[in-house]
Amino acid sequence: MKNFDWITPATAKEAVEACTAGRTFMGGGTDLVTLMKAGLVEPAGLVSLSRVTGLDAIAEDGEGLMLGARVTLAALAENTAVARRAPAVADSARNTATPLVRNRATVGGNLCQRPRCWYFRHPDYKCSKKGGDTCYAIEGENKYHAIFENTTCNIVHPSNLGPAFMAHDAELVILGPKGERKLSIHEFWVRPEEDMKTEIALDAGELITRVDLKPMPARTGSAFEEVNEKQSFDWGLVAAAVRLTLDGDKAADVRIILGAVAPVPLRHAEAEKALTGRVPDEKAALAAAEKAVEGATPLRDNHYKIAMLKACVKNAILMAAARARKAGG
Ligand SMILES: Cc1cc2nc3c(=O)[nH]c(=O)nc-3n(C[C@H](O)[C@H](O)[C@H](O)COP(=O)(O)OP(=O)(O)OC[C@H]3O[C@@H](n4cnc5c(N)ncnc54)[C@H](O)[C@@H]3O)c2cc1C
C-alpha cells in the first residue's frame, strides 16, 4: 500500500477543503481500506470523517428524519425512530454484514461503496470498469452478477441502504467545493452506459453530509427483504424494498425497488402497477412479484436469482402491507 496523509478535520467544511489533490473521504473504512490493500485505489491522503461534528446524529421532527452521513449501520438498525418512520431502512441496515462491520460502516460509505464483482476487485483483471474493454463476467464466473441491464457491465449495486432509501424517496444533502446541493436518491445512481468508472453522481471532493426522509403518509408501511447465500455475513443475492399506502384495503402509492440484480438499484414501475388498486394479499403480491422478474436476462450461472427475487418481492410486499395495516391514521 502506498503512503498517504491522514487528516482529521473537525467540520464538514474543513473536510471538503481538505479533500483535494488526490485525497478521499473515509467513513468507517470497511470498503475503502480493502480497495487500497488490493491497489485498486491509491489516494494521496485520507480525510477521516471520524471527528467531524454533526454528521453522526439521527434527528426527527415534523419534516421527517435526518440521518447524518456518519451514522453507523448499527445505530440505524437499532434506532426506534427509524424503525417507526422508515422500517425498510431499519431492515436494510440490520440485514447488512456482521455486527463488527455494522459498528464501523456508515450511511455515506454504504451508498458510495464499490461493486463486489470479483473481476473488478481482482488487481489482475483490467475489466471495462477499470479502463479495459471487456466485462469478464459475460463469459466467466457470473453467479453473483446482474440479471437486468447486463449487456455492458454485469456488476450488481452492493448497497442495501440504496433500495430502502429509494422506497422512502430520500434526499441527499451534499457539500462540495461549490457549496451545498440536494439530490434525490433516484438521481444518485450512474449506469455503466452513462459512465463506466463510477456508480454514483458525486463530483470530486463532494461529501454527503445527511440523508433526509420525509414523513410517511398515514396507513403506510415499508419493508426490505433479501436472500443471502449464508446467514452470517455475505452480500444479498437478491433484495427488494417495498413501500405502500392503504387506500381503504387497497394498495396505493406503491414503490417496488429491486436490489442486487442490476448495476443500479432498480425501481420497477410495472410491478408497482400490478399491485396498485389491489388488496395486497398473497395472490396480488405474487402477481406483482411475477411482473418484477419479467424481462430478466440471466447469465449462464445466475438463473437461480429469478425464483429468489420473486419470493423476495412477494415477502417484502406482504411485510409492508402488514405494517401499513398496523400503522395509525
Ligand atoms: C463481510 C462484509 C459483508 C458485507 N455485506 C454487505 C451487505 O450485505 N450489504 C451492504 O450494503 N454492504 C455490505 N458490506 C459493505 C459495507 O456495508 C460497506 O463496506 C460499508 O457500508 C461502507 O461504509 P464505510 O463507512 O466503511 O465506507 P468507507 O469504506 O469509509 O468508504 C467507502 C467509499 O465511500 C466514500 N465515502 C464515505 N463516506 C462518504 C461521505 N459521507 N460522502 C462521500 N463519500 C463518502 C469513501 O471515500 C469511499 O469511496 C459488507 C462488508 C463486509 C466487509
The ligand as an ORCA input file, in Angstrom:
! r2SCAN-3c Opt
* xyz 0 1
  C     -18.084     -9.064      5.290
  C     -18.832     -7.905      4.715
  C     -20.173     -8.071      4.338
  C     -20.901     -7.008      3.808
  N     -22.215     -7.174      3.447
  C     -22.928     -6.120      2.957
  C     -24.295     -6.218      2.613
  O     -24.929     -7.275      2.738
  N     -24.925     -5.119      2.139
  C     -24.295     -3.911      2.020
  O     -24.917     -2.913      1.646
  N     -22.990     -3.788      2.314
  C     -22.306     -4.854      2.787
  N     -20.996     -4.709      3.102
  C     -20.313     -3.461      2.759
  C     -20.393     -2.449      3.846
  O     -21.747     -2.148      4.143
  C     -19.664     -1.233      3.323
  O     -18.291     -1.569      3.256
  C     -19.866     -0.053      4.225
  O     -21.220      0.322      4.303
  C     -19.047      1.125      3.734
  O     -19.162      2.140      4.700
  P     -17.850      2.790      5.298
  O     -18.295      3.910      6.160
  O     -16.963      1.779      5.925
  O     -17.230      3.353      3.973
  P     -15.668      3.621      3.550
  O     -15.040      2.298      3.349
  O     -15.089      4.525      4.581
  O     -15.894      4.386      2.234
  C     -16.458      3.784      1.085
  C     -16.500      4.851     -0.016
  O     -17.403      5.872      0.351
  C     -16.776      7.153      0.345
  N     -17.418      7.901      1.429
  C     -17.560      7.512      2.705
  N     -18.328      8.396      3.368
  C     -18.658      9.363      2.478
  C     -19.444     10.552      2.547
  N     -20.064     10.918      3.676
  N     -19.558     11.313      1.440
  C     -18.958     10.958      0.283
  N     -18.214      9.841      0.146
  C     -18.074      9.052      1.239
  C     -15.291      6.872      0.539
  O     -14.497      7.883      0.000
  C     -15.156      5.563     -0.229
  O     -15.042      5.838     -1.597
  C     -20.271     -5.749      3.654
  C     -18.925     -5.577      4.045
  C     -18.224     -6.637      4.568
  C     -16.789     -6.414      4.974
*
